[in-house]
């Protein structure tokens, strides 16, 4: 399965999309398949400063729980309120309506340090043996 | 314990692959954790019927004139009270009363079948072998036994016409031997979900035809295959034990709330009896409790449980309950914190989640009678 080419990826299975200086962050389809049904997403408040690769939230699935890691440093400018009532969006559309937060990065060039789609796909294949 | 050995496969491995099951290593077996989604599969069992491959479980045959007496010395429940055609749930204890495993004992005409957890097959067999007296035969039949469970309010509709009619008259924990979808074996009214249902034991050479037969017969009734993920949420809603989590070598049946399976008055001594008698006389210092949370954060295995600002135990099992749509869990706490209604806190990292001790089962609308 191919991953969107316009996104950047972390080893913790977050994705990041740059749109006019604001970076949207979510988790990948691979992550949602590992987690199973998501029942709750705990997200930071707007204005919160995030540190790169530090936890910014928690995703609770029926069977398991996982921290969410910030792909890059920045300030939260928006959170996806739709996930409060419908956390299943994360499973249904991980790269679309299941997005989690939008961040104004401290340094937009940080995005280039993340994996591109082919690196990420290769990493998953290697992890899966 | 994580194993580096190649995981074993049940006779239904190809069926799981064909059904889109996501396979994981569980107790050394490659097992389906889910096919579509945990919540969907869970609701399918609560509302219609689910098909579970539980062939990873172990089956021992115990025979000989004194087989029943031997088992009565080994387990805490009363094997001697079993009628032919009846099954029994029991802990198997060490002399310390620590639990080696929890298992089912089936009484057949000329022998017993003991059904044990997959993760404990080798340990249980060695433990029984160590105690088996001359004249009693103990044989591991796990590799010659396929086991499927059909669970849910529509389970009877799924198998109707494919098993003898008498199977529908059997009460809970009763079984018969008879034909099923081209195979022959044990048709048992048991399960791990709180729903009405059947567990079918038969020879693995019939695996494909029984699976296909069930899927076909079940299609009009909404039968779907169900993985280990939903199996765990279903059992936890009922407050049933998961060995390795809720009961272990370091917990006793009384602490686990399994007093109903401890027959101190049965006619023979059994392993663990003196410790259990003492625990009963002196009272318990800790008990397994069920708790419910109001938020959406879920208690997880090993999270500390606090009461009055002090740690009083650890979570043994936790999940989001699809039926109650609330987080639920179980764990051992000091007896002072075990009363229904007690307000506890579960520590999830830096966060403390308020929890309240509730009675089990958590889910009370199951279809089993």
HADDOCK unambig.tbl for C-alpha pairs under 7 A between the chains (distance, minus, plus):
assign (segid A and resid 36 and name CA) (segid B and resid 37 and name CA) 6.43 0.50 0.50
assign (segid A and resid 36 and name CA) (segid B and resid 38 and name CA) 6.68 0.50 0.50
assign (segid A and resid 37 and name CA) (segid B and resid 37 and name CA) 6.29 0.50 0.50
assign (segid A and resid 37 and name CA) (segid B and resid 38 and name CA) 6.26 0.50 0.50
assign (segid A and resid 37 and name CA) (segid B and resid 39 and name CA) 6.74 0.50 0.50
assign (segid A and resid 40 and name CA) (segid B and resid 296 and name CA) 5.97 0.50 0.50
assign (segid A and resid 60 and name CA) (segid B and resid 297 and name CA) 6.75 0.50 0.50
assign (segid A and resid 60 and name CA) (segid B and resid 298 and name CA) 6.94 0.50 0.50
assign (segid A and resid 62 and name CA) (segid B and resid 319 and name CA) 5.81 0.50 0.50
assign (segid A and resid 62 and name CA) (segid B and resid 320 and name CA) 5.02 0.50 0.50
assign (segid A and resid 63 and name CA) (segid B and resid 229 and name CA) 6.70 0.50 0.50
assign (segid A and resid 63 and name CA) (segid B and resid 319 and name CA) 6.12 0.50 0.50
